[in-house]
């Protein structure tokens, strides 16, 4: 039985790769890549001659079983994505699931991640955060996610492509208001830039400017003033979340998290209300 190695690769600067990752890429029988042309540049830079195989969102149903057969025959495969860690908003997770089902060993070879890199330079409250990946394109599903994010107190991190950035910023500003945010683009590359402003300001900025490069959007944690967390009763706190569209159970969970108490305690307070 071979091993599937999940290999993190640079998100921009080709020097951001570990010695272990380079060794695995050299020693593997095959490198399964999202875009073989893109990965070939990395392999050529380090003079690595390992054969490439294509594995991406549009061929995963056909290629996945083929890669599993190779692993079952004892071949070692290194899985890479175009940039960063595979399996994060990436079809690599489907291949990992197939390996788990087939009792095939899976090892992670950690590397760069746009998510963590952007969060680190954003200056936002990163103690607690939620990663949403790419917002759905379907309007109904997108609306549901935006409705949930409206009452999300943690820092929010999203990915976005340049040709969708304007619409996404507009939707986020409409749902969350002028919440503090940061846009990180071209991370670790020559034109790396992090722009910090309110969501409404950012949405307005890109009405006249053309987005360039891949973006990470970081939205700061929601601030609660003293009235929100102390002067407000538990019942009022739950009601405020219910008015935001949350179910009573989800509202109770949020209140418990905001106040640093157990969900059971919130339930008991509501049960004993007059």
N, C-alpha and C positions, 0 to 999 in steps of 0.2 A: 504494500500500500504506500503510495506517495503522499506528499504533504502539500497543502495549499498554503502559500505564504502571502499574507496581505501586506504589501509593501508600500509605505508612504514615500512619495516622490516630491521634488521641489514644486512649489506653487508659482515660481517665477525664476529666482536665482538658482542656477544649476549647481552652485556650490552647497546648497542646503540639502545635502543628502548624507546619510550616515555611512560609515565604513561597512557596517553589517548589511545595510540595504544593498550596497554595491556588490558585496560578496554573494548575497543571495541571488541577485540578478545575474551574476556571472555563472554561478553553480547550477541554477535551475535548468531543467530540460526545456522549458518553454516560458515565455513571458506573455501572459494574456493581458492585452491592452485595450483601453476604450478607443483610442485612435492610434493605430500602429505608426502612422506617419509622425505624429507628435512624439511618441515614445522613442522612435528611432533616433531622433535628435539627441535625446538624453543618452541612449546607449552608445551612439557614435562619439559623443563628447568624452565618454569614459572608456572608449574602445572595447565595448562589450559586444560579443558576437552571438549571444543567445537568440535562437529563433523566436519570432513573434507570431502570436495568434490574435485575431480580432475577437473581442468580447464586449458588447455594448447593449444599450437598451433595446435596439431594434433587431438584434440577432440572438439574444440571450436564451430564448426558448430552444433554438437549434444548437447553439454552441455549448450551452451549459451541460447537457448530457454527454456531449463529445469530450469535454474537458474532464468530466467525472470518470469516463471510461479510461482516459489516460492516467488519471490519478490511481484508479483501481489496478492498473497495470504496473504501478510502481514509479511512474514519472512524477517529478516534483515540478510544480507550477507556481510562478510568481505572478500574482494579480496586481496590476497597477491601474490607476485612473489617469486622466490627463494631468491632474495636479492635486497634490495633497494625499489624504488618506482615502483609500477605496472604501466603499460600503457606507459612506456618509452622503445621503442624497445621491445614491449611486447604485447601479444595478448589480454591483459586486455582492450586495447582501443576498441576492437570490442564489448566487453560486455557493456562498457560505452555507445557506440553508440546505442546499443539495448535499454538500459535504457532511453536514451534521446528520442528515437523514441516512447517509451511506456510511456513517462511522469512519469518515476520512479525516485524518488530523488536519487542523487549521492552526496556523501560527501567525501572530501579528508582528510585523517589523515596523515599529512606530516611526513616523516622520512628520513633516510639516502639515498644518491644517489651516486653511483660510479662516475657518470659524474662530479658532483660538487666537490666531495671529491678529485678526481684526479686533477681537474683543480686548486683547492686551493693549493695543495702541489707542483704543477709543476714548479712554478716560471715563467710561461709564461704570456704574456699580455692577461688578461682575461676580459678587458673592453668590448670587442666585440668578440663573438665567434659563431661558427656554429657547431651543433652536427649532425654527419652523421650516428651514430649508427654503424651497421656492413656493410661493403662494400658488394655489391652483388657478388654472386659466378659466375653468368653468365658473361662470358668474355666480351660480347658486352656491357652489362649494366655497368659492372665494368669500362670498358674503358671510357664510357661516363661520369661517375662520376669523375674519375681521371682527365679527360680533364677539367671539370668544376673547380675542386679543384686547378688546375695549376695556375689559375688566381684569386683564392680566397684570399683576403687580410686579412681576419679575422683569429683569432686563430681557429684551427680545432680540434675537439674531436671525436674520434672513439672508438668503442669497438672491441675486437678481442679475439677469443678463441686460446689456446696455439697451437693446431695442424694446425692453419692457419696463425700464426703470421709471420713465415719466408716469405711466399709468399706475404703477405700484406705489410711488410716492404720493400721488394724488389720492389713491384709495386709503393709504395709511393715514394721511393727514385728515381725511374726512372721517375716519373711524376713531382716531386717537387724539385728534387736535394737534396743537403745537408742542407735543411732548419732545424733550431734548433727544437728539439723535446724532449719529455719526455715519458718514458714508466712507468706506475704505475701498479703494480701487487700485489695481495694478500692484498688489502687495508684493514686496521684495524685488520689484522690477525698477527700471530706470525712472519711470514716471509715477512712482508710488505717491499716493495722496490720500489724506484723511481729512474730510470736511465735517466740521461740527457745527450744528445749528438745529433749530426747531424743525419738526417735520413740515410744517406749513411753509417755512422759509426755504427749505430744500426743494419742496414741490414747486414753489414759485421760481426758484433759480433754474430748474431744468425745463421750464416752459420755453426758455429762450436759448438754453445751452444744450448742445448735443452730448449725451453721455458717451464716454469712451472707456472701454475695458470692462472686465467683470467686476461686479460690486458685491460688497457685504454691507448690509444695513444693520446698524446696532441702535436700538431704541432703549433709552435709559429706563431704569426701574421706576415704577410709579411711586411718587412721594405722597405720603399721607400726613396731613398736618395733625395737630393735637386734637382738633375737633373730630377728625375722621376716626382716630384710634382710641381716644380717651373720653371725650365729652359725649360721643355717640354711644347709645346703649347697644348691647348685642343685637337686640331686636331690630333697631334702626340700621345697624351695620348690615345685617342679613337682608333687610328690605332694600337697601341701596344696591346690593348685588342682584337681587331679584329684578329690580327695575332695569338693570343692565342686560337682562335676558337670560340669566343663569337659572338653572333649576334650584329648588330649595336645598337639595343635597350638596350641589356644587357651591352654592352660596355659603353654606355652613362650613365647608372645607376651607374656602377662602378666608372667612372671618376667623376661623381657628388659626390659620397660618399667619394672618395679619397681627393677631393679638398674642401669638405665642402660647396658645392654650390648646387643649385636646378637642377634637371634634365632638366627643361625648359630652364634654362640659358645655359646649354651645347647644347641643341637643337638649340637655337637661334644663338649661336656662329657658329655652323656647318652650319646652314642655310645661314648665311651671309658671309661664307668664299668665297674667290675669286677663 
